[in-house]
Every structure is written in C-alpha cells, then in structure tokens.
Amino acid sequence: MRGLHRLPDPVVLRDPAAAMLDALRDAAPVIRAEAAGLDEDGSFPQGGLAALRQAGLLAAPLPVGMGGAGLGTSPDGALPLTNALRLIGRASLPLGRVFEGHVNALRLVLRHGSPAQAEAAARDARQGRLFGVWNTDGFGEAPLALADGVLRGRKILCSGAGWVERALVTAREAAEAPPQMLLVALAPGERADLAPWTAQGMRASATGAVDFTGLPASAIGVPGDYLRQPDFSGGAWRFAAVQCGGLEAVLGLLRAHLRRTGRGGDPHQAARLGQAAIAAETARLWVVAAAERAEAAEPASDVVAQVNLARLAVERAALDVLELAQRSIGLQAFMRPNPIERVARDLATYLRQPAPDRALVEAAAHVLAAEAEPGDLWDR
C-alpha cells in the first residue's frame, strides 16, 4: 500500500556480560593449550591473562556506569561471574585463581575506598592492569607494617607475584589490632621471590613472596573492613566456582578417555562416569545458589552458613571426582604428559583453602539453631 513504509528492525543491544562469556568460550582452547605447557615452578599464564584482557574480563567486575559489566559488584552479575569463573577454572586453574583475586580486590576497593580511589581503580582495570589480594604474613615474621605512609615487611603466598600491578594488602598497627587494607602500586616483574613456592600443583600461578619495604601505600577503608561479614566469608563462593570448573575439567578428561579407549560401555566405567557427573552438577548447583544469595542487594543473615556449606560441598565433590577418574583411568592418570595428571594436581592443591573444619562447624551451628524445616533452610 502506497504511503506506508516498513519500519526498520529494532536494534538489539547485546548484553555485555553475555558477549564477554562468548569471547571467553572462544578463548578457552588457547588458554587450555597454554596451561598444558606451563606446568613448572614460577611460570605464569601470560597468554591466558592477555586473553582475559582482550575479552574485557579485567574490567568486567566494575559497575556498568564505570565501564564494566557488574560481574561481582551487582546482583545481576552473580550468575555471569559464576560462569566466567567456572569457564576459566575449567581451562586453567592457576589463571582462575589469579582472576578470582583480581575480582576480590576490585570489590574491596569499590566497596570501601573513597570515590577518588574507586575511580582510579576503575581506570586501572579498564587499562588492563591486574589486581590481587595478598593477606598472608610470613610465618614467624613481623606482620606488614605502615609507618608515615611507607611500608615495611613482606607478604607470602602471593599468587600472580611479579604480574599483579595493584596489590591490596593488609597491615596491622599492633598484633591484636584489626587489619587495615592498603593499596600498593607495583611495577611488573619486581620484588617477587617465587622460590618458596614448591607445591605439587598450581605451579603456574606465579605464587611467591613479595617484599614491600620502602613502598608507599594508600589506606582503603578503616581497620577491620577486610574482615567485615558477610563479605569476608561470603566471598568464598568465588574460589569454589573456580574449583567447580576444575572438577568439570577432570570429568571432561575422564569422558574423553573412555571415548578414546572404547571402555565407556563397561558397566563399572559407566557407573563411575555417572557418579562423577552427579558430583559435578551437585557442585555447580551449590555454587550458583551461594552466588545468588551472597550477591543479593540485601544478603540474607544466613549467607555465610550457606556459602560455607557450598565451598565444602564443592570440595567433597571434587575429591570424589578425582578418585573416580583416577580409578577409571588407572596408572595413566598419574603419568605425565597425560593432562589429567596435571589438572588433578592443580585441583588437589587449590582445594586446600583455609579453615575448612571451622567453616563446617559454623554452618552446622546455623543449621542446628534454625527454626526452618530442613528443606526450607535457604528459602528467602
């Protein structure tokens, strides 16, 4: 009909988080291939970090208004961040550990820093600088101290040492004083001592000691903010998500082995594969539920209890999947260069997170005291 014009098709704006996850899936084979060649002390997944930077993942934790996608800083970002952490952990557990620390550091600066500090951190993240959280003082050493704006001392177990350019560290004025968060700018490649890291797994995480003596630092928040709940314990869901990706990698390698050898039809092998699949999905469901609860606009009072159970459910599932895979594959699972040998070592090492018994006991105390029926414990 004359006089009528067809309206143009509406423009569909792509969800930035979905676009980043697609880019991450595309980069996963490259990240995985690099991880296979980096199983040596002191190495670092430089190519994997570049892929995350290229995909926009280093800026992704920022709120949308600051140039990010809200992964880890908004309720809508909980599920995308869960998926990102799983995908990275599935491809490279050392890279997953480093990225999880990057997200944690940005969260803490954005939540507790001044507006100027938050904007500076956002600018650094948009420029592709890597952040990290380093809290562990040297055993038997004086804790890191700040005097007249200058640091004295060092931190140990620093993943990404030599690569992290913005380190969030903690210092105390006295032994019993609450920790003060400090943000320190570092030059790539300096002050890192990777020699002490002799763990059997996570060898490519560039974990080591960093000496901060003589460096200036900026205080973030007030003393005690670092340990403030529910963020401190509730954030454990993020490393559990990376571990979940690692156990999914083991499941994938087990399935590939059974396909390659033609043994998947054996009833015993099939049973192990099925049990491993159940464990992997159980872990994923726990992580998703904990993430959504922890990242809610107003987290429930029981979020720490649920996250504690989630991290331990993932640990149990991962240990079960490791045992099932190693029993199915046999001696080959312990022989280099079989990829499952390396992934299993990385996962077993990364599972050793602090205070698992305390986390379980505290969660059990909540379950014991709760008025809700067992099936309703986590209903909002």
C-alpha positions in Angstrom: 0.0 0.0 0.0 1.3 3.4 -1.0 2.3 5.8 1.8 3.2 3.1 4.2 6.9 2.5 4.9 8.4 -0.6 6.6 9.8 0.3 10.0 13.4 -0.7 10.4 14.1 -3.7 12.6 14.7 -2.8 16.2 18.3 -2.6 17.3 19.0 -5.4 19.8 21.7 -4.3 22.2 23.9 -7.2 23.2 24.3 -7.9 26.9 28.0 -7.1 27.7 28.3 -9.9 30.2 27.0 -12.4 27.6 29.4 -11.1 25.0 32.3 -11.4 27.4 31.3 -15.0 28.2 31.2 -15.8 24.5 34.6 -14.3 24.0 35.9 -16.4 26.9 34.5 -19.6 25.4 36.2 -18.8 22.2 39.5 -18.2 24.1 39.2 -21.3 26.2 41.1 -23.7 23.9 44.0 -21.3 23.7 44.1 -20.9 27.5 43.9 -24.6 27.9 46.7 -25.3 25.5 48.9 -22.8 27.2 48.2 -24.3 30.6 49.3 -27.7 29.4 52.8 -26.3 28.6 53.2 -24.2 31.8 53.5 -26.9 34.5 56.7 -25.6 36.0 57.6 -23.6 39.1 57.5 -19.9 38.7 55.6 -19.8 35.4 52.6 -17.7 34.7 49.7 -17.9 32.2 50.7 -14.8 30.4 48.8 -15.7 27.2 45.7 -16.5 29.3 45.8 -13.2 31.1 46.1 -11.5 27.7 43.0 -13.4 26.5 41.1 -12.2 29.6 42.2 -8.7 28.9 41.2 -8.9 25.3 37.8 -10.2 26.2 37.2 -7.3 28.7 37.2 -9.6 31.7 39.7 -7.4 33.7 37.2 -4.5 33.6 34.1 -6.8 33.9 33.8 -6.6 37.7 33.3 -2.8 37.5 29.7 -1.5 37.6 28.2 -0.7 34.2 28.4 3.0 35.0 32.2 2.7 35.4 32.7 0.8 32.2 32.3 -2.8 33.4 29.6 -5.4 33.4 28.9 -5.7 37.1 30.4 -9.2 37.5 30.8 -9.4 41.2 29.6 -5.9 42.0 25.9 -6.2 41.2 23.2 -8.8 41.9 22.7 -9.3 38.1 26.4 -10.1 37.8 26.3 -13.1 40.1 25.4 -15.7 37.6 27.7 -14.4 34.8 30.6 -14.2 37.2 29.9 -17.8 38.3 30.0 -18.9 34.7 33.2 -16.9 34.0 35.0 -18.4 37.0 33.9 -21.9 36.1 35.0 -21.4 32.4 38.4 -20.0 33.4 38.9 -22.7 36.0 38.0 -25.4 33.5 40.7 -24.2 31.2 43.4 -23.2 33.7 43.1 -23.4 37.5 46.1 -21.1 38.0 44.6 -18.4 35.8 41.3 -18.9 37.6 43.0 -18.3 40.9 44.6 -15.1 39.7 41.4 -13.8 38.2 39.4 -14.5 41.3 41.9 -12.5 43.3 41.5 -9.6 40.7 37.7 -9.6 41.2 38.1 -9.7 45.0 40.5 -6.8 45.1 38.3 -4.6 42.9 35.2 -5.4 45.0 37.0 -4.3 48.2 38.3 -1.1 46.7 34.9 -0.2 45.2 33.1 -1.0 48.4 35.4 0.5 51.0 37.6 3.0 49.1 36.9 6.7 48.6 35.2 7.9 45.4 38.6 9.0 44.1 40.2 5.6 44.9 37.3 3.8 43.3 37.6 5.8 40.1 41.4 5.4 40.0 40.9 1.6 40.4 38.3 1.5 37.7 40.6 3.4 35.4 43.4 0.9 36.1 41.1 -2.0 35.4 39.9 -0.5 32.2 43.5 -0.1 31.1 44.1 -3.9 31.7 46.1 -3.7 35.0 45.9 -6.8 37.1 44.8 -6.6 40.8 45.4 -9.0 43.6 44.6 -9.6 47.3 47.6 -10.7 49.4 46.8 -11.2 53.1 49.3 -13.8 54.4 52.2 -12.6 56.5 55.4 -14.6 56.7 55.4 -17.4 59.2 57.4 -16.3 62.3 57.9 -12.8 60.8 56.6 -9.4 62.0 53.4 -8.5 60.1 53.5 -6.0 57.3 53.5 -2.5 58.9 52.9 1.0 57.7 54.7 4.0 59.2 54.5 7.5 57.9 52.9 6.3 54.7 55.7 3.8 53.9 55.6 0.0 54.2 57.9 -2.4 56.0 57.8 -6.1 55.6 56.5 -8.7 53.1 53.7 -11.0 52.3 53.9 -14.7 51.3 51.6 -17.0 49.2 51.1 -14.1 46.7 49.5 -15.5 43.6 50.4 -13.5 40.5 53.6 -12.2 42.1 55.5 -10.2 39.5 52.4 -9.7 37.4 49.9 -8.0 39.8 50.3 -4.3 39.4 47.8 -3.2 42.1 48.1 -5.2 45.3 45.6 -5.0 48.1 47.4 -6.0 51.2 46.7 -5.9 55.0 48.8 -4.3 57.7 48.4 -4.0 61.5 49.5 -1.3 63.9 49.7 -3.9 66.6 49.5 -7.7 66.8 45.9 -7.7 68.1 44.8 -4.7 66.0 42.3 -5.2 63.2 43.9 -5.3 59.8 44.0 -2.2 57.6 43.7 -2.6 53.9 46.3 -0.8 51.8 46.5 -0.5 48.0 50.1 -0.6 46.6 51.2 0.1 43.1 53.8 -2.4 41.8 55.9 -2.4 38.7 55.7 -5.7 36.7 58.5 -8.2 37.4 59.9 -6.5 40.5 60.1 -7.5 44.2 58.7 -11.1 43.6 60.5 -14.1 45.0 58.9 -17.3 43.6 61.5 -19.7 45.0 59.5 -20.6 48.2 56.5 -22.0 46.1 57.2 -25.7 45.9 53.7 -27.1 45.9 52.9 -30.1 43.8 50.2 -28.3 42.0 49.3 -24.7 40.8 52.9 -24.4 39.8 52.0 -21.9 37.0 50.3 -19.4 39.4 53.5 -17.4 40.0 52.9 -17.7 43.7 55.6 -16.4 46.0 56.7 -13.7 48.5 56.7 -10.0 47.8 58.8 -7.5 49.8 57.0 -4.2 50.2 59.7 -2.4 52.3 60.0 1.2 51.3 56.9 1.4 49.1 54.1 4.0 49.7 50.6 2.8 50.2 47.1 4.2 50.3 44.7 3.1 53.1 41.4 1.6 51.8 38.5 2.0 54.3 39.1 1.7 58.0 40.8 -1.0 60.1 38.6 -4.1 60.2 36.8 -3.6 56.9 38.7 -6.5 55.3 37.2 -9.0 57.8 33.7 -7.5 57.7 31.0 -10.0 57.3 29.2 -11.3 55.3 31.7 -10.3 52.6 34.7 -11.9 54.1 33.4 -15.4 54.4 30.6 -15.0 51.8 33.1 -14.3 49.1 34.3 -17.9 49.3 31.8 -18.9 46.7 34.1 -17.3 44.1 37.0 -19.6 44.6 34.6 -22.5 44.9 33.3 -21.6 41.4 36.9 -21.8 40.1 37.3 -25.2 41.8 34.0 -26.3 40.2 35.5 -25.5 36.8 38.5 -27.6 37.7 36.4 -30.7 38.6 34.4 -30.2 35.4 37.8 -30.4 33.6 38.5 -33.7 35.3 35.1 -35.0 34.3 35.7 -33.9 30.7 39.0 -35.7 30.6 37.6 -38.8 32.1 34.8 -38.9 29.4 37.4 -38.2 26.7 39.5 -41.2 27.9 36.5 -43.5 27.9 35.6 -42.5 24.4 39.1 -42.8 23.1 39.6 -46.2 24.7 36.2 -47.5 23.9 35.6 -48.5 27.5 32.6 -46.3 28.2 30.2 -49.2 27.7 31.7 -51.2 30.6 29.1 -51.1 33.4 31.7 -50.3 36.0 33.2 -47.5 34.0 29.8 -46.2 33.1 28.8 -46.1 36.8 31.9 -44.1 37.7 31.2 -41.6 34.9 27.6 -41.2 36.0 28.7 -40.7 39.6 31.2 -38.1 38.6 28.6 -36.3 36.5 26.3 -36.2 39.6 29.0 -34.8 41.7 29.9 -32.1 39.2 26.3 -31.0 38.8 25.8 -31.0 42.6 28.8 -28.7 42.9 27.6 -26.4 40.3 24.1 -26.1 41.8 25.6 -25.3 45.2 27.9 -22.6 43.8 25.0 -21.0 41.8 22.8 -20.9 44.9 25.5 -19.5 47.1 26.5 -16.9 44.5 22.9 -15.6 44.1 22.4 -15.4 47.8 25.8 -13.8 48.6 25.5 -11.2 45.8 21.9 -10.2 46.5 21.3 -6.5 47.1 20.5 -7.3 50.7 22.2 -10.6 51.6 20.3 -12.8 54.0 21.6 -13.2 57.5 22.4 -16.9 56.8 24.5 -16.2 53.7 27.8 -17.2 55.4 26.4 -20.5 56.5 25.2 -21.3 53.0 28.5 -20.3 51.4 30.5 -22.3 54.0 28.4 -25.4 53.1 28.8 -24.6 49.4 32.6 -24.5 49.5 32.7 -27.8 51.4 30.2 -29.4 49.0 32.4 -28.4 46.1 35.5 -29.8 47.9 33.7 -33.1 48.6 32.5 -33.3 45.0 36.0 -32.5 43.6 37.6 -35.2 45.8 35.0 -37.7 44.7 35.5 -36.9 41.0 39.3 -37.1 41.3 39.0 -40.6 42.9 36.5 -41.8 40.3 38.6 -40.5 37.4 41.8 -42.0 38.8 40.2 -45.4 39.4 38.7 -45.4 35.9 41.9 -44.4 34.1 44.3 -46.2 36.3 48.1 -45.6 36.3 47.9 -43.4 33.2 46.1 -40.8 35.3 49.4 -40.4 37.3 51.7 -40.3 34.3 52.9 -37.2 32.5 52.1 -35.8 30.0 48.5 -37.1 30.5 46.6 -33.8 31.0 44.5 -35.3 33.8 47.7 -35.8 35.9 48.4 -32.0 35.8 44.8 -30.9 36.3 44.4 -33.3 39.2 47.5 -31.9 41.0 46.3 -28.3 40.4 42.8 -29.1 41.7 44.0 -31.1 44.8 46.3 -28.2 45.7 43.7 -25.4 45.1 41.2 -27.3 47.3 43.4 -26.7 50.3 41.6 -23.5 51.4 42.0 -22.3 55.0 39.8 -23.4 57.9 37.5 -26.0 56.4 36.7 -27.5 59.7 35.7 -24.2 61.2 33.6 -23.4 58.2 31.7 -26.7 58.5 31.2 -26.3 62.3 29.9 -22.8 62.0 27.5 -23.8 59.2 26.3 -26.8 61.2 25.7 -24.5 64.2 23.4 -22.4 62.0 21.5 -25.5 60.8 21.1 -26.7 64.4 19.7 -23.4 65.7 17.5 -22.6 62.7 13.7 -22.7 63.1 13.0 -23.5 59.5 12.3 -27.0 58.3 15.5 -28.7 56.8 14.0 -28.3 53.3 13.3 -24.7 53.8 16.6 -23.6 55.3 17.7 -21.5 52.3 14.3 -20.1 51.3 14.4 -16.3 51.3 
